[in-house]
Amino acid sequence: MNITFLGATKTVTGSNFLVEGAGKKFIVDCRSVSGASKRYIA
C-alpha cells in the first residue's frame, strides 16, 4: 500500500490523500469549510 499526501500545507482547511494498493487507486478528500454562508453545500 502506498499513500501520497496531496495538499493541506499551512493555510488550507483540508487535505487529499492518494491511496494505492492491490491494483486499486482512490482519493480521500478531507476538508472543512470555514466562513461559508449557510447556503453553501460542499
N, C-alpha and C positions, 0 to 999 in steps of 0.2 A: 504494500500500500504506500502511496506517495501523496503527501498533502502540500499544496503550494498556496502560500498566502498572497492574496491579491488585494491590495489597498488597506485602508484604515490606518494610515500613519499620521499621527499628530492631530490634525484639526478636523477629521471627518467623524461622522456619527455611526459608521457601520463598517463592515468588513465582508470580504468574499474569500472563499476557500475553494480551490480546485482539488477534488479528491479523486484519485485514480487507483484502481485495484481490480484484479480478476477480469481484466479486459474491459472494464467499465470506467466511465468518467462522469462526474457530476459536480455542479457548483452549489455551494451552500452560501446563501445570501443572509447575512446577519446585520441588519441595520435598524436604526431607530430614527424616528422623525422628531426633530426638535424645532419648535417655533412655527409649526404649520397651522393653518387655520383648521377649524373643525370640519370643513368640507373636504379636506384633503384625504384621499384614500390611497395607501401605499400599495 
